[in-house]
Amino acid sequence: VARGDVVSTFLLGKLLGSRQLSFSVARISQVSWQDFSNHNVLLVGPPRALTEKLLGLPLKPELMVGPTGIRNLHPRQGEPETFKDDLPPTTNGEIFALVSNLPGPVSSTTVRSFSSNKFWGITGAVESFTDPAFARTLVEKLRKPSGEIPRYYQIVLKVKYRDGVTTDVSHVMNRELHSSEPARAANQ
């Protein structure tokens, strides 16, 4: 198991252990569609492990981890098409991470994923979500003018690391995701 996976799993377990009496840990390949339908799921891993799972969900992501960074599938005015990773051959650099909060297959559960091209990005994203001060900052960034927090969203984070240790995490952008289900039903 990669060091980043251990750190991420430990941090999430530490956070959830005091709030959730029953939870389990499994390899991504062992998580079934039945699990997605019956339980809230946290996915932690590289894009090659998550893409197939996320693309099968009812709400399509607008941001995806690609081979060179985060791809913005529908850039808005002033937004880049790609948030390019800086991947020097050393253990120092900057990388982007993507956090997605999506509905499960029947929309009664939630699937949250943490992904990046390197484990440093994943670890930095998990660290930011499990740090109370940074989590408050993320909530404020997500908050709509009405004060409401979107149910489904994606967040791009920039993670700086040195010698394989997260040194800084910053919010880059977030995108609220909207379900097209009600509109489709209204047109039928």
Backbone as a printed PyTorch tensor [residue, N CA C, xyz], in Angstrom:
tensor([[[  0.8520,  -1.1810,   0.0000],
         [  0.0000,   0.0000,   0.0000],
         [  0.8910,   1.2360,   0.0000]],

        [[  0.5520,   2.1990,  -0.8260],
         [  1.3190,   3.4400,  -0.9050],
         [  1.1670,   4.2530,   0.3770]],

        [[  2.2320,   4.9750,   0.7260],
         [  2.2310,   5.7960,   1.9350],
         [  1.0550,   6.7690,   1.9470]],

        [[  0.7800,   7.4020,   0.8100],
         [ -0.3190,   8.3550,   0.7190],
         [ -1.6620,   7.7160,   1.0220]],

        [[ -1.8590,   6.4770,   0.5780],
         [ -3.1130,   5.7630,   0.8630],
         [ -3.2540,   5.5090,   2.3570]],

        [[ -2.1580,   5.1440,   3.0010],
         [ -2.1920,   4.8920,   4.4460],
         [ -2.5240,   6.1740,   5.1960]],

        [[ -1.8400,   7.2680,   4.8540],
         [ -2.0790,   8.5450,   5.5320],
         [ -3.5190,   8.9920,   5.3140]],

        [[ -3.9980,   8.9310,   4.0730],
         [ -5.3710,   9.3460,   3.7600],
         [ -6.3940,   8.5000,   4.5030]],

        [[ -6.2070,   7.1930,   4.4990],
         [ -7.1380,   6.2950,   5.1840],
         [ -7.1250,   6.5540,   6.6870]],

        [[ -5.9430,   6.7670,   7.2420],
         [ -5.8370,   7.0500,   8.6770],
         [ -6.5830,   8.3430,   9.0210]],

        [[ -6.3600,   9.4150,   8.2520],
         [ -7.0040,  10.6940,   8.5360],
         [ -8.5230,  10.6030,   8.4250]],

        [[ -9.0060,   9.9350,   7.3890],
         [-10.4550,   9.7800,   7.2300],
         [-11.0370,   8.9060,   8.3350]],

        [[-10.3430,   7.8340,   8.6990],
         [-10.8020,   6.9730,   9.7920],
         [-10.8390,   7.7100,  11.1160]],

        [[ -9.8270,   8.5240,  11.3520],
         [ -9.7640,   9.3130,  12.5880],
         [-10.9420,  10.2930,  12.6620]],

        [[-11.2440,  10.9400,  11.5340],
         [-12.3500,  11.8910,  11.4920],
         [-13.6960,  11.1810,  11.6430]],

        [[-13.8920,  10.1210,  10.8900],
         [-15.1920,   9.4360,  10.8920],
         [-15.3980,   8.5470,  12.1050]],

        [[-14.3180,   8.0420,  12.6760],
         [-14.4260,   7.1060,  13.7980],
         [-15.1990,   7.6600,  14.9740]],

        [[-15.1040,   8.9540,  15.1990],
         [-15.8180,   9.5580,  16.3220],
         [-17.2600,   9.9160,  15.9680]],

        [[-17.6120,   9.8490,  14.6720],
         [-18.9490,  10.2560,  14.2380],
         [-19.7850,   9.1050,  13.6870]],

        [[-19.1450,   8.1450,  13.1270],
         [-19.8270,   7.0470,  12.4480],
         [-19.4600,   5.7520,  13.1460]],

        [[-20.4410,   5.0870,  13.7160],
         [-20.1520,   3.8700,  14.4750],
         [-19.7760,   2.6900,  13.5900]],

        [[-20.3050,   2.6660,  12.3870],
         [-20.0670,   1.5240,  11.5210],
         [-19.5650,   1.9910,  10.1640]],

        [[-18.3240,   1.6490,   9.8410],
         [-17.8150,   1.8940,   8.5040],
         [-16.7590,   0.8410,   8.2070]],

        [[-16.4750,   0.6570,   6.9330],
         [-15.5020,  -0.3570,   6.5470],
         [-14.5750,   0.2210,   5.4890]],

        [[-13.4580,  -0.4510,   5.2850],
         [-12.4490,  -0.0550,   4.3130],
         [-12.3180,  -1.1830,   3.3010]],

        [[-12.2800,  -0.8340,   2.0120],
         [-12.1530,  -1.8400,   0.9600],
         [-11.3500,  -1.2600,  -0.1910]],

        [[-10.7590,  -2.1290,  -0.9800],
         [-10.0920,  -1.7060,  -2.2060],
         [-11.1590,  -1.1900,  -3.1660]],

        [[-10.8160,  -0.2180,  -3.9890],
         [-11.7840,   0.3520,  -4.9290],
         [-12.3840,  -0.7390,  -5.8120]],

        [[-11.5730,  -1.6940,  -6.2340],
         [-12.0720,  -2.7690,  -7.1060],
         [-13.1100,  -3.6430,  -6.4170]],

        [[-13.1510,  -3.6090,  -5.0870],
         [-14.1160,  -4.4210,  -4.3440],
         [-15.4140,  -3.6840,  -4.0480]],

        [[-15.4740,  -2.3880,  -4.3400],
         [-16.6840,  -1.6050,  -4.0870],
         [-17.6320,  -1.8090,  -5.2700]],

        [[-18.8070,  -2.3310,  -4.9770],
         [-19.7680,  -2.6720,  -6.0360],
         [-20.8170,  -1.5740,  -6.2160]],

        [[-21.5770,  -1.6970,  -7.2940],
         [-22.6880,  -0.7720,  -7.5130],
         [-23.7300,  -0.9190,  -6.4170]],

        [[-23.8490,  -2.1000,  -5.8660],
         [-24.7620,  -2.3110,  -4.7430],
         [-24.2930,  -1.4940,  -3.5350]],

        [[-22.9780,  -1.4650,  -3.2960],
         [-22.4250,  -0.6400,  -2.2170],
         [-22.7490,   0.8320,  -2.4540]],

        [[-22.5780,   1.3000,  -3.6900],
         [-22.8890,   2.6940,  -4.0270],
         [-24.3690,   3.0070,  -3.8010]],

        [[-25.2300,   2.0220,  -4.0430],
         [-26.6740,   2.2270,  -3.8860],
         [-27.1080,   2.1950,  -2.4300]],

        [[-26.4190,   1.4050,  -1.5980],
         [-26.8460,   1.1930,  -0.2120],
         [-26.1180,   2.0500,   0.8210]],

        [[-24.9380,   2.5870,   0.4650],
         [-24.1000,   3.2640,   1.4510],
         [-23.4870,   4.5280,   0.8760]],

        [[-23.1840,   5.4800,   1.7550],
         [-22.3390,   6.5950,   1.3630],
         [-20.9270,   6.0410,   1.2230]],

        [[-20.1960,   6.4840,   0.2090],
         [-18.8860,   5.9120,  -0.0930],
         [-17.8550,   7.0280,  -0.2460]],

        [[-16.6810,   6.8290,   0.3360],
         [-15.5190,   7.6960,   0.1310],
         [-14.5300,   6.9270,  -0.7380]],

        [[-14.1450,   7.4960,  -1.8550],
         [-13.1560,   6.8770,  -2.7350],
         [-11.8800,   7.6960,  -2.6890]],

        [[-10.7590,   7.0210,  -2.4960],
         [ -9.4600,   7.6780,  -2.4420],
         [ -8.5440,   6.9360,  -3.3910]],

        [[ -8.0330,   7.6500,  -4.4140],
         [ -7.1300,   6.9590,  -5.3110],
         [ -6.8080,   7.7320,  -6.5690]],

        [[ -5.9590,   7.1340,  -7.3990],
         [ -5.5540,   7.7710,  -8.6500],
         [ -6.6870,   7.6980,  -9.6740]],

        [[ -6.6150,   8.5310, -10.7180],
         [ -7.6980,   8.5770, -11.7000],
         [ -7.9830,   7.2380, -12.3750]],

        [[ -6.9650,   6.4490, -12.6400],
         [ -7.2040,   5.1750, -13.3310],
         [ -8.1000,   4.2560, -12.5030]],

        [[ -8.0830,   4.3960, -11.1870],
         [ -8.9100,   3.5600, -10.3250],
         [-10.3170,   4.1250, -10.1620]],

        [[-10.4710,   5.4360, -10.2820],
         [-11.7550,   6.0750,  -9.9960],
         [-12.6110,   6.3770, -11.2120]],

        [[-11.9960,   6.6300, -12.3570],
         [-12.7320,   7.1240, -13.5200],
         [-13.9120,   6.2390, -13.8870]],

        [[-13.7100,   4.9480, -13.9990],
         [-14.7940,   4.0420, -14.3860],
         [-15.9600,   4.1210, -13.4010]],

        [[-15.6520,   4.1820, -12.1190],
         [-16.6990,   4.2490, -11.0940],
         [-17.4690,   5.5710, -11.1960]],

        [[-16.7550,   6.6840, -11.3170],
         [-17.4000,   7.9920, -11.3210],
         [-18.2180,   8.2380, -12.5790]],

        [[-17.7390,   7.7630, -13.7240],
         [-18.4670,   7.9950, -14.9720],
         [-19.7720,   7.2040, -15.0370]],

        [[-19.9320,   6.2030, -14.2000],
         [-21.1670,   5.4320, -14.1900],
         [-22.2430,   6.0190, -13.2990]],

        [[-21.9440,   7.0880, -12.5790],
         [-22.9200,   7.6930, -11.6810],
         [-23.8880,   8.5770, -12.4730]],

        [[-25.0750,   8.8440, -11.9040],
         [-26.1000,   9.5640, -12.6660],
         [-25.7770,  11.0260, -12.9690]],

        [[-24.9270,  11.6660, -12.1920],
         [-24.5710,  13.0560, -12.4090],
         [-23.1510,  13.0980, -12.9590]],

        [[-23.0000,  13.6010, -14.1520],
         [-21.6940,  13.5950, -14.8060],
         [-20.7950,  14.6960, -14.2580]],

        [[-19.5410,  14.3560, -13.9390],
         [-18.5900,  15.3650, -13.4600],
         [-18.2830,  16.3940, -14.5390]],

        [[-17.9600,  17.6060, -14.1200],
         [-17.5390,  18.6490, -15.0490],
         [-16.0250,  18.8190, -15.0380]],

        [[-15.3780,  18.1970, -14.0530],
         [-13.9290,  18.2340, -13.9220],
         [-13.4430,  16.8010, -13.7650]],

        [[-12.3510,  16.4630, -14.4290],
         [-11.7930,  15.1080, -14.3420],
         [-10.2710,  15.2050, -14.2390]],

        [[ -9.6720,  14.2600, -13.5230],
         [ -8.2140,  14.1940, -13.4780],
         [ -7.7440,  13.5460, -14.7730]],

        [[ -6.9200,  14.2630, -15.5200],
         [ -6.3500,  13.7510, -16.7600],
         [ -4.8650,  13.4710, -16.5640]],

        [[ -4.1810,  13.0490, -17.6030],
         [ -2.7710,  12.6690, -17.4650],
         [ -1.8370,  13.8180, -17.0890]],

        [[ -2.2280,  15.0750, -17.3610],
         [ -1.3410,  16.2010, -17.0730],
         [ -1.9020,  17.1580, -16.0240]],

        [[ -3.0460,  16.8300, -15.4580],
         [ -3.6630,  17.7070, -14.4610],
         [ -5.1720,  17.5330, -14.4390]],

        [[ -5.8720,  18.5580, -13.9870],
         [ -7.3290,  18.5100, -13.9130],
         [ -7.8940,  19.1050, -15.2010]],

        [[ -8.7300,  18.3210, -15.8940],
         [ -9.3730,  18.7970, -17.1240],
         [-10.7160,  19.4380, -16.7740]],

        [[-10.9280,  20.6270, -17.2780],
         [-12.1730,  21.3530, -17.1090],
         [-13.0030,  21.0580, -18.3530]],

        [[-13.9700,  20.1600, -18.2470],
         [-14.7090,  19.6900, -19.4150],
         [-15.6100,  20.7640, -20.0220]],

        [[-16.0460,  21.7140, -19.2200],
         [-16.9150,  22.7970, -19.6890],
         [-16.4150,  24.1250, -19.1120]],

        [[-15.2630,  24.6250, -19.6040],
         [-14.7190,  25.8600, -19.0310],
         [-15.6630,  27.0420, -19.2270]],

        [[-15.7890,  27.8170, -18.1780],
         [-16.5520,  29.0630, -18.2520],
         [-15.5900,  30.1800, -18.6090]],

        [[-16.1330,  31.3250, -18.9260],
         [-15.2950,  32.4470, -19.3360],
         [-14.2170,  32.7200, -18.2910]],

        [[-12.9760,  32.7700, -18.7470],
         [-11.8410,  33.0530, -17.8750],
         [-11.2380,  31.8250, -17.2070]],

        [[-11.8620,  30.6660, -17.3580],
         [-11.3380,  29.4320, -16.7420],
         [-10.4530,  28.6880, -17.7340]],

        [[ -9.3810,  28.0760, -17.2500],
         [ -8.5300,  27.2850, -18.1530],
         [ -9.1830,  25.9420, -18.4840]],

        [[ -8.7560,  25.3560, -19.5960],
         [ -9.2330,  24.0150, -19.9610],
         [ -8.5400,  22.9460, -19.1270]],

        [[ -7.3170,  23.2380, -18.6790],
         [ -6.5600,  22.2810, -17.8680],
         [ -5.8000,  23.0170, -16.7730]],

        [[ -5.8450,  22.4630, -15.5740],
         [ -4.9980,  22.9210, -14.4790],
         [ -3.7970,  21.9830, -14.5000]],

        [[ -2.6790,  22.4450, -15.0930],
         [ -1.5240,  21.5780, -15.3420],
         [ -0.6930,  21.3430, -14.0890]],

        [[ -0.3990,  20.0610, -13.8520],
         [  0.4700,  19.6690, -12.7490],
         [  1.9110,  20.0670, -13.0580]],

        [[  2.6660,  20.4050, -12.0180],
         [  4.1060,  20.6260, -12.1140],
         [  4.7410,  19.4060, -11.4650]],

        [[  5.1540,  18.4560, -12.2810],
         [  5.6700,  17.1850, -11.7670],
         [  7.1570,  17.0360, -12.0660]],

        [[  8.0040,  17.7180, -11.3020],
         [  9.4440,  17.5460, -11.5050],
         [  9.8510,  16.1290, -11.0810]],

        [[ 11.0150,  15.6860, -11.5010],
         [ 11.4460,  14.3260, -11.1500],
         [ 11.8710,  14.1820,  -9.6850]],

        [[ 11.6410,  15.2120,  -8.8880],
         [ 11.9830,  15.1510,  -7.4640],
         [ 10.7070,  14.9900,  -6.6460]],

        [[ 10.8540,  14.9890,  -5.3330],
         [  9.6860,  14.8960,  -4.4600],
         [  9.2450,  16.2770,  -3.9920]],

        [[  9.5740,  17.3120,  -4.7690],
         [  9.1630,  18.6890,  -4.4800],
         [  8.3790,  19.2050,  -5.6770]],

        [[  7.2820,  19.8880,  -5.4420],
         [  6.5370,  20.4410,  -6.5610],
         [  5.1360,  20.8690,  -6.1800]],

        [[  4.3170,  21.0460,  -7.2140],
         [  2.9160,  21.4210,  -7.0580],
         [  2.0790,  20.5040,  -7.9350]],

        [[  0.9540,  20.1190,  -7.4020],
         [  0.0650,  19.2400,  -8.1450],
         [ -1.3690,  19.6160,  -7.8000]],

        [[ -2.2790,  19.3400,  -8.7070],
         [ -3.6830,  19.6180,  -8.4590],
         [ -4.3930,  18.3560,  -7.9860]],

        [[ -5.3760,  18.5470,  -7.1420],
         [ -6.2090,  17.4480,  -6.6470],
         [ -7.6650,  17.8110,  -6.9000]],

        [[ -8.4780,  16.7900,  -7.0850],
         [ -9.9000,  16.9820,  -7.3440],
         [-10.7100,  16.2540,  -6.2870]],

        [[-11.6310,  16.9760,  -5.6810],
         [-12.5690,  16.3900,  -4.7270],
         [-13.9540,  16.4980,  -5.3560]],

        [[-14.6290,  15.3690,  -5.4650],
         [-15.9640,  15.3430,  -6.0650],
         [-16.9620,  14.8010,  -5.0660]],

        [[-18.1160,  15.4180,  -4.9990],
         [-19.2220,  14.9740,  -4.1490],
         [-20.4030,  14.7570,  -5.0870]],

        [[-20.7120,  13.4840,  -5.3560],
         [-21.6890,  13.1110,  -6.3770],
         [-22.7780,  12.2130,  -5.7890]],

        [[-23.9330,  12.1410,  -6.4530],
         [-24.9760,  11.2350,  -5.9720],
         [-24.6320,   9.7870,  -6.3090]],

        [[-25.0750,   8.8650,  -5.4540],
         [-24.9460,   7.4430,  -5.7650],
         [-25.8950,   7.0830,  -6.9000]],

        [[-25.9140,   5.8240,  -7.3230],
         [-26.7020,   5.4060,  -8.4910],
         [-28.1900,   5.7260,  -8.4200]],

        [[-28.7860,   5.6930,  -7.2310],
         [-30.2160,   5.9920,  -7.1180],
         [-30.4550,   7.2990,  -6.3690]],

        [[-29.4090,   8.1030,  -6.2220],
         [-29.4520,   9.4410,  -5.6140],
         [-29.8700,   9.4690,  -4.1460]],

        [[-29.8860,   8.3340,  -3.4710],
         [-30.1930,   8.3400,  -2.0340],
         [-28.9180,   8.2330,  -1.1990]],

        [[-27.7830,   8.0710,  -1.8600],
         [-26.4910,   8.0070,  -1.1910],
         [-25.5480,   9.0190,  -1.8450]],

        [[-24.4040,   9.2170,  -1.2170],
         [-23.4210,  10.1600,  -1.7340],
         [-22.0900,   9.4480,  -1.9330]],

        [[-21.4170,   9.7920,  -3.0120],
         [-20.0840,   9.2700,  -3.3050],
         [-19.1350,  10.4700,  -3.3260]],

        [[-18.1650,  10.4770,  -2.4050],
         [-17.1530,  11.5370,  -2.3890],
         [-15.8320,  10.9040,  -2.7810]],

        [[-15.1210,  11.5620,  -3.6840],
         [-13.8320,  11.0270,  -4.1130],
         [-12.7400,  12.0720,  -3.9820]],

        [[-11.5390,  11.5760,  -3.7050],
         [-10.3180,  12.3740,  -3.6260],
         [ -9.3560,  11.7780,  -4.6380]],

        [[ -8.9380,  12.5670,  -5.6390],
         [ -8.0750,  12.0190,  -6.6730],
         [ -7.0480,  13.0400,  -7.1420]],

        [[ -5.9260,  12.5250,  -7.6390],
         [ -4.8440,  13.3420,  -8.1730],
         [ -3.9060,  12.4050,  -8.9350]],

        [[ -2.9940,  12.9770,  -9.7100],
         [ -2.0490,  12.1460, -10.4550],
         [ -0.9470,  11.5560,  -9.5870]],

        [[ -0.7230,  12.1000,  -8.4210],
         [  0.2860,  11.5790,  -7.4890],
         [ -0.3190,  11.5240,  -6.1020]],

        [[  0.1820,  10.6190,  -5.2710],
         [ -0.4090,  10.4740,  -3.9400],
         [ -0.2590,  11.7310,  -3.0910]],

        [[  0.7290,  12.5910,  -3.4170],
         [  0.8880,  13.8350,  -2.6550],
         [ -0.3570,  14.7030,  -2.7920]],

        [[ -0.9320,  14.7420,  -3.9750],
         [ -2.1410,  15.5250,  -4.2040],
         [ -3.3260,  14.9600,  -3.4460]],

        [[ -3.4610,  13.6390,  -3.4590],
         [ -4.5620,  12.9870,  -2.7420],
         [ -4.4150,  13.2370,  -1.2470]],

        [[ -3.2210,  13.0330,  -0.7360],
         [ -2.9770,  13.2440,   0.6940],
         [ -3.2710,  14.6870,   1.0850]],

        [[ -2.8160,  15.6440,   0.2810],
         [ -3.0860,  17.0510,   0.5660],
         [ -4.5700,  17.3640,   0.5740]],

        [[ -5.3240,  16.7780,  -0.3650],
         [ -6.7680,  17.0060,  -0.4200],
         [ -7.4560,  16.4340,   0.8130]],

        [[ -7.0890,  15.2260,   1.2070],
         [ -7.6850,  14.6050,   2.3980],
         [ -7.2990,  15.4080,   3.6420]],

        [[ -6.0340,  15.8190,   3.7230],
         [ -5.6060,  16.6360,   4.8730],
         [ -6.4400,  17.9150,   4.9740]],

        [[ -6.7240,  18.5440,   3.8360],
         [ -7.4830,  19.7900,   3.8670],
         [ -8.9210,  19.5490,   4.3360]],

        [[ -9.5240,  18.4550,   3.9170],
         [-10.9040,  18.1560,   4.3210],
         [-11.0040,  17.7100,   5.7740]],

        [[ -9.9200,  17.1870,   6.3240],
         [ -9.9620,  16.7250,   7.7180],
         [ -9.4080,  17.7540,   8.6950]],

        [[ -8.9010,  18.8790,   8.1870],
         [ -8.4270,  19.9730,   9.0300],
         [ -9.5870,  20.9390,   9.2530]],

        [[-10.0430,  21.1320,  10.4990],
         [-11.2150,  21.9780,  10.7490],
         [-11.1040,  23.3900,  10.1800]],

        [[ -9.9460,  24.0330,  10.3000],
         [ -9.7910,  25.4080,   9.8080],
         [ -9.9170,  25.4570,   8.2820]],

        [[ -9.2480,  24.5470,   7.5820],
         [ -9.3190,  24.5570,   6.1190],
         [-10.7010,  24.1200,   5.6540]],

        [[-11.3170,  23.1750,   6.3490],
         [-12.6700,  22.7330,   5.9940],
         [-13.6520,  23.9060,   6.0820]],

        [[-13.5000,  24.7640,   7.0940],
         [-14.3600,  25.9540,   7.2050],
         [-14.1580,  26.8730,   5.9930]],

        [[-12.9100,  27.0240,   5.5700],
         [-12.6210,  27.8450,   4.3860],
         [-13.3010,  27.2600,   3.1590]],

        [[-13.2300,  25.9350,   2.9990],
         [-13.8740,  25.2910,   1.8450],
         [-15.3830,  25.4830,   1.8850]],

        [[-15.9780,  25.3590,   3.0660],
         [-17.4260,  25.5450,   3.1960],
         [-17.8030,  26.9620,   2.7670]],

        [[-17.0230,  27.9490,   3.1800],
         [-17.3110,  29.3380,   2.7940],
         [-17.1760,  29.5310,   1.2840]],

        [[-16.2100,  28.8650,   0.6650],
         [-16.0380,  28.9610,  -0.7930],
         [-17.2030,  28.3090,  -1.5240]],

        [[-17.7490,  27.2280,  -0.9520],
         [-18.8690,  26.5200,  -1.5720],
         [-20.2040,  27.2330,  -1.3680]],

        [[-20.3200,  27.9760,  -0.2860],
         [-21.6010,  28.5950,   0.0960],
         [-22.1250,  29.5070,  -1.0170]],

        [[-23.3930,  29.3090,  -1.3530],
         [-24.0500,  30.1420,  -2.3570],
         [-24.5240,  31.4410,  -1.7070]],

        [[-24.8610,  32.4550,  -2.5050],
         [-25.3450,  33.7170,  -1.9270],
         [-26.5330,  33.5250,  -0.9670]],

        [[-27.3270,  32.4870,  -1.1860],
         [-28.4730,  32.2080,  -0.3090],
         [-28.0360,  31.6500,   1.0380]],

        [[-26.7490,  31.2890,   1.1620],
         [-26.2460,  30.6830,   2.3930],
         [-26.2310,  29.1600,   2.3420]],

        [[-26.8690,  28.6100,   1.3370],
         [-26.9650,  27.1620,   1.1710],
         [-25.6430,  26.5880,   0.6460]],

        [[-25.3410,  25.3600,   1.0830],
         [-24.1850,  24.6170,   0.5740],
         [-24.7110,  23.6550,  -0.4930]],

        [[-24.1300,  23.6450,  -1.6980],
         [-24.6170,  22.7210,  -2.7210],
         [-24.4680,  21.2680,  -2.2670]],

        [[-25.3980,  20.4510,  -2.6510],
         [-25.3310,  19.0310,  -2.3020],
         [-24.2520,  18.3240,  -3.1270]],

        [[-24.1660,  18.6620,  -4.3980],
         [-23.1970,  18.0140,  -5.2850],
         [-22.2540,  19.0690,  -5.8490]],

        [[-20.9680,  18.7650,  -5.8210],
         [-19.9750,  19.7510,  -6.2300],
         [-18.6580,  19.0680,  -6.5400]],

        [[-17.7580,  19.8650,  -7.1290],
         [-16.3700,  19.4520,  -7.3290],
         [-15.4830,  20.6250,  -6.9250]],

        [[-14.3450,  20.3030,  -6.3400],
         [-13.3950,  21.3140,  -5.8820],
         [-12.0120,  20.9710,  -6.4330]],

        [[-11.3420,  21.9750,  -6.9930],
         [ -9.9520,  21.8200,  -7.4300],
         [ -9.0770,  22.4740,  -6.3630]],

        [[ -8.0820,  21.7250,  -5.8900],
         [ -7.1270,  22.2090,  -4.8990],
         [ -5.7220,  22.1460,  -5.4890]],

        [[ -4.8840,  23.1200,  -5.1260],
         [ -3.4700,  23.0750,  -5.5020],
         [ -2.7020,  22.6400,  -4.2550]],

        [[ -1.9160,  21.5860,  -4.4060],
         [ -1.1540,  21.0320,  -3.2930],
         [  0.3310,  21.2280,  -3.5750]],

        [[  1.0040,  21.9260,  -2.6640],
         [  2.4610,  22.0590,  -2.7410],
         [  3.0540,  21.0270,  -1.7900]],

        [[  4.1340,  20.4020,  -2.2140],
         [  4.7660,  19.3810,  -1.3800],
         [  6.2800,  19.4940,  -1.4660]],

        [[  6.9340,  19.0590,  -0.4040],
         [  8.4010,  19.0620,  -0.3340],
         [  8.8190,  17.7710,   0.3390]],

        [[  9.7230,  17.0640,  -0.2860],
         [ 10.1800,  15.7660,   0.2130],
         [  8.9980,  14.8430,   0.5140]],

        [[  7.9580,  14.9540,  -0.3280],
         [  6.8010,  14.0770,  -0.1870],
         [  5.8480,  14.4640,   0.9300]],

        [[  6.0250,  15.6520,   1.5190],
         [  5.1730,  16.1120,   2.6160],
         [  4.4080,  17.3440,   2.1450]],

        [[  3.1130,  17.3730,   2.4190],
         [  2.3010,  18.5360,   2.0570],
         [  2.7890,  19.7570,   2.8180]],

        [[  3.0670,  20.8450,   2.0920],
         [  3.4880,  22.0860,   2.7420],
         [  2.4270,  23.1760,   2.6230]],

        [[  1.5330,  23.0640,   1.6390],
         [  0.4790,  24.0630,   1.4880],
         [ -0.6210,  23.5000,   0.5880]],

        [[ -1.8540,  23.8340,   0.9340],
         [ -2.9980,  23.4790,   0.0950],
         [ -3.8170,  24.7450,  -0.0820]],

        [[ -4.1920,  25.0280,  -1.3180],
         [ -5.0250,  26.2020,  -1.5670],
         [ -6.2010,  25.8340,  -2.4770]],

        [[ -7.3090,  26.5360,  -2.2480],
         [ -8.5080,  26.3690,  -3.0600],
         [ -8.2770,  27.0780,  -4.3860]],

        [[ -8.5690,  26.4000,  -5.4970],
         [ -8.4070,  26.9930,  -6.8150],
         [ -9.7700,  27.3750,  -7.3830]],

        [[-10.6920,  26.4450,  -7.3840],
         [-12.0470,  26.7040,  -7.8760],
         [-12.9750,  25.6020,  -7.3930]],

        [[-14.2510,  25.8840,  -7.4590],
         [-15.2370,  24.8480,  -7.2040],
         [-16.3680,  25.0040,  -8.2100]],

        [[-17.0830,  23.9370,  -8.4070],
         [-18.1790,  23.9180,  -9.3680],
         [-19.3470,  23.1780,  -8.7480]],

        [[-20.4880,  23.8460,  -8.6680],
         [-21.7030,  23.1670,  -8.2360],
         [-22.1920,  22.3230,  -9.3960]],

        [[-22.6250,  21.1070,  -9.0910],
         [-23.1540,  20.2160, -10.1160],
         [-24.6700,  20.1510,  -9.9700]],

        [[-25.3500,  20.2150, -11.1040],
         [-26.8080,  20.1930, -11.1100],
         [-27.3080,  18.9430, -11.8050]],

        [[-28.3040,  18.3440, -11.2260],
         [-28.9260,  17.1790, -11.8240],
         [-29.8910,  17.6290, -12.9060]],

        [[-29.8880,  16.9200, -14.0180],
         [-30.8240,  17.2420, -15.0880],
         [-32.0630,  16.3570, -15.0220]],

        [[-32.1490,  15.5050, -14.0120],
         [-33.2780,  14.5820, -13.8940],
         [-34.6400,  15.2730, -13.8560]],

        [[-34.8600,  16.3080, -12.9860],
         [-36.1840,  16.9280, -12.9550],
         [-36.5720,  17.5490, -14.2820]],

        [[-35.6280,  18.1860, -14.9730],
         [-35.9330,  18.7960, -16.2530],
         [-36.3430,  17.7490, -17.2730]],

        [[-35.6550,  16.6090, -17.2760],
         [-35.9770,  15.5310, -18.1930],
         [-37.3770,  15.0050, -17.9200]],

        [[-37.7080,  14.8170, -16.6360],
         [-39.0250,  14.2950, -16.2700],
         [-40.1210,  15.2800, -16.6470]],

        [[-39.8570,  16.5960, -16.5120],
         [-40.8560,  17.5980, -16.8270],
         [-41.1450,  17.6470, -18.3260]],

        [[-40.1520,  17.2960, -19.1530],
         [-40.3290,  17.3380, -20.6080],
         [-40.9900,  16.0980, -21.1620]],

        [[-41.1660,  15.0780, -20.3750],
         [-41.7380,  13.8270, -20.8830],
         [-43.2360,  13.8270, -20.8020]]])
